[in-house]
């Protein structure tokens, strides 16, 4: 049935340029829907009801003012009803999706219209996951797990996705890609946790640190808990000479704060029941190996003896699941390429942002957009580049 409907010879009866225009327009329409998904999914809202409306005045947008690309330009990026500005992101997502759909058709439409449409859906998923991760630094499991299941099922139904006509072989390639994708990123997560899992922040002796309901207040500024807590086992530790709560005081006590528990000395508290805590740093002894390492690097050992220890992640588990979904669609070679390409791109972007003062060394960089970019590069020519390099 699918082979008949998507027979390239049948589609060739209509000019290729016509289908190219259709893909661009269809992509812009899908992009409009993706904007809804990007906004509503993280808020656990329905992507169907209510219909599209202005987020400021709740004006329900009629169909003639909801034409992708054109409406935003016509209204100059403002709501027709209240005049409030509408983010340019809506226009850019529609344009990006339209261009990606057009690229999918130009790259694969001659060979297989069905394959081109599958990749359109795959690319749409990458756009949603990337924008949600960029704005919220996480991706809902529905997108990643759904991508894994979709990749495996489509591979079984459309074996050509993996360059074969055998459903069994395509299923094997899909599952192998899923496992390699998840395995390689999980290895990076664990190895990165081992090497970079703790950030030692030197604090002058006697310096007062304030723990509020939402952040740690340091002399240099605030650090929101959401920037350091990525899992329940993450912990902030500090050796304090004095700890002050609203109703009690401690001396020479160790502080350990996790998302679910606050420990001061031998006492344990629910963090939600401790809205305010102040502590003064105490001098602690360092292991000999760390003293030697700091001396070798020319660091101030005394400054390091009083420190706040913050958890830090090389990558998150959402990245693991995202790479597994990509592997299910594109195979194991693609995920190896994605890891290398995204690491290079992420490093260049991260260092550039740090150099221009837009990001601190300890802050988390959303990585899924770079994984998605690596997958797009593979899809639109990366595999040819690898084949060329290997063949040299």
Steps between C-alpha positions, in 0.01 A plus 500: 500500500768750604718397208216576258398833652857626521627357171752762371373452144148602602625808684721587202184559295485839674799735460761461774500875554128486585562245776790714620266796545244276671763376745607855584141614562416182691815549709395853595159370609661226708738761641200699622378191686850437637492846657192390692675181610814686610294738713241262646670163550736619779194652674307169472231669292303352212644577158152482347272698735455789536569617142786739425467822699701801609690418823443857622132578441379142425353619169405193294684534170274451193627287212565796272739644762671167557671454163857379559781746422273756332290599802796580724652722231165664416429583867862605557540253784210632709158374610218639284276541806720645777816600314728299733824380338515141376845343519693468174561139606156409357598627157847341514366157602252507211774602257750244633245217479404603147864499391567164665197343330612645168852366558361155580304496175792627292733246658279191496189574293654377172591170663196440724217743582413284803854526635491878452176525702640278777801725530268802509336355809839415649625855444185646655570297813855636514372857479255454789752319722774757430286806576355351819847404621634844410225676700452255789825288499303176482300297251174323596524121497206484262719644225807283560326170580248568226788558258657167594176308446423685175851438368482126565147458358567708188824308441301177508229632265730699267833310485636740241551741790816300572594430140359146482186323379501250787277593799705274726827667398349849539371407847847380596662822376242709686542317830879509465486874435276547804735305726818664370342845522390451859818316598751751368329801658443316829872419506574870452258585783662257743858582400423872510345459845817327618730770365291815527216401733597753767580867468720629785430867561761663730344720771699731735497381867213654695315599182124481548296287258120522492276210397155624397197306376612525137874574490838536669605861554876560472697829504541465122130439436219245519504140378145359447457143622361405159846563352673248729236237579438269204426180695389408853846374598674833424626673814642837604753464784673749726702479820375789715643658815154635582151423372199714584136400455196696608470304825844348566874526444782249430878524528759305300236308304497347154214607271368266230203613291323282243168569324320289765707531817705750701755359741678721757741300715293204621159669453282460192233737368254533215648781282152641441465556874824702517436818299816677617844381613825691548842340535860613546771302322750303707852395408527131410789268428555383143625157389871494420438413136281810461760723666763364261268548201415859599867580557590357160237722337622806691174540695463659842478199731388704800211646305393148405483388864175693542264403223145442396456179298230509232379206289565522130392290201690440179168408334151407608298180464271681256797511261533121536137442403517752217803331346327162533201634304731635229678163484167320454435711189848539351710207628818469703733676255284810516510519881878469506517788252242698704705464818818625335332781305287621792799496736702720265210738436404516868859567605542782248168661601566455873850645491377791288219581744743485792750721317239771438367477855161349418553180701704382799728195499279322753168561322325228305488517121189342340652223288203354313498783241857402407411130487211591270730710283738205475211279384397758240858522373511122468168489319596768249848385411696396808488135399645593161784689669578200723491264201737733313740521793498123554549438130806724477 
